[in-house]
Amino acid sequence: MPDIVDHQHEEHVQKIFQHSCKVLGMEGFELRPLRRRVRGKGKLRSLALGYTKLGEKRITVDMYTPRTMKHRQIDAILRVICHELAHHQAPPRLKRVWFRYVREIHHPMFWEQYKKNVALLSEDPLLKAYFT
């Protein structure tokens, strides 16, 4: 199965990403599509929908389904964007468990921030149509 990339879909997601960053007050971020090396049935390497690095203002999102290369729904992509931006808004913290320190990435304040992000985007007049 060859890699089929739809540039119109990526440009549309890029515009939506820029608008959602404006709504959340997180300007200056860059969106990159996730490019898998191996696609096709039974060849999944990772099921990650997106990732970010805290020191950089770059978010990588998977815009296509892994096996069939169909477009992901825009609301699913927006939820991934909210998740990755929440990592920058509520960074990981250290928690003491017995005699060790554990780095919590998805702590309760993180999930509250994620829910706030989704609520803000679902109330936006332009993005409201995608959250049905």
C-alpha positions in Angstrom: 0.0 0.0 0.0 1.7 3.2 -1.1 1.8 6.3 1.1 -0.9 8.6 -0.1 -0.7 12.1 1.4 -3.6 14.6 0.9 -2.1 18.0 0.9 -5.5 19.7 1.0 -6.4 17.9 4.2 -3.1 18.8 5.8 -3.5 22.5 4.9 -7.1 22.4 6.3 -5.8 20.9 9.5 -3.0 23.5 9.6 -5.5 26.4 9.4 -7.7 24.8 12.1 -4.6 24.3 14.3 -3.6 28.0 14.0 -7.1 29.1 14.9 -7.3 26.7 17.9 -3.9 28.0 19.1 -5.3 31.6 18.9 -8.4 30.5 20.9 -6.3 28.9 23.6 -3.8 31.7 23.7 -0.8 29.5 22.7 0.5 31.3 19.6 3.8 30.4 18.1 3.4 26.6 17.9 4.1 24.6 14.8 2.1 21.6 13.6 3.8 18.7 11.8 2.1 15.7 10.4 3.3 12.3 11.7 4.9 10.3 9.0 5.1 6.6 9.6 7.8 4.6 7.8 5.8 1.4 7.6 2.1 1.5 6.8 -0.3 -1.3 5.9 -2.1 -4.2 7.5 -0.2 -5.9 10.3 2.8 -3.5 10.2 1.9 -1.0 12.9 5.0 0.3 14.7 3.2 2.7 17.0 -0.3 3.7 17.8 0.6 7.2 19.1 -1.8 9.9 17.9 0.6 12.7 18.6 3.5 13.9 20.6 5.4 17.0 21.7 8.6 18.0 23.3 8.4 20.5 26.2 11.4 22.5 25.2 10.2 23.2 21.7 7.0 24.7 20.3 6.3 21.9 17.9 3.4 19.4 18.0 3.3 16.3 15.8 -0.1 14.8 15.0 -1.1 11.7 13.1 -3.7 13.0 10.5 -4.4 9.6 8.9 -5.5 6.2 10.1 -2.6 3.8 10.3 -3.9 0.9 8.2 -6.1 2.4 5.5 -4.6 6.0 5.3 -8.1 7.5 5.5 -8.4 11.0 7.0 -8.9 11.2 10.8 -12.0 13.1 11.8 -11.3 16.8 12.6 -12.7 16.5 16.1 -10.3 13.7 16.9 -7.4 15.7 15.6 -8.6 18.7 17.7 -8.7 16.6 20.8 -5.2 15.4 20.2 -4.1 19.0 19.7 -5.8 19.9 23.0 -4.0 17.1 24.7 -0.6 18.1 23.4 -1.1 21.8 24.2 -2.1 20.8 27.8 1.3 19.2 28.2 2.8 22.7 27.7 0.1 24.4 29.9 0.4 21.9 32.8 3.9 20.4 32.6 4.9 17.2 34.3 5.6 17.2 38.0 7.5 15.1 40.5 5.6 13.1 43.1 7.1 11.3 46.0 6.0 7.7 46.3 7.5 5.9 49.3 11.3 6.5 48.9 11.3 7.4 45.2 10.3 10.3 43.1 8.0 9.5 40.2 7.5 11.8 37.2 3.8 12.3 36.6 3.0 13.3 33.0 -0.8 12.9 33.1 -1.7 14.2 36.6 -5.1 15.5 37.6 -4.4 19.1 36.9 -3.3 18.1 33.4 -6.7 16.5 32.8 -8.5 19.5 34.1 -6.5 21.7 31.7 -7.3 19.3 28.8 -11.0 19.5 29.6 -10.8 23.3 29.7 -9.1 23.3 26.3 -11.8 21.1 24.7 -14.5 23.2 26.3 -13.0 26.4 24.8 -12.7 24.9 21.4 -16.2 23.5 21.4 -17.6 26.9 22.3 -15.7 28.7 19.5 -18.1 29.6 16.6 -15.8 28.4 13.9 -14.8 25.1 15.5 -18.2 24.3 17.0 -19.3 22.6 13.8 -16.6 19.9 14.3 -17.7 18.9 17.8 -21.0 17.2 17.1 
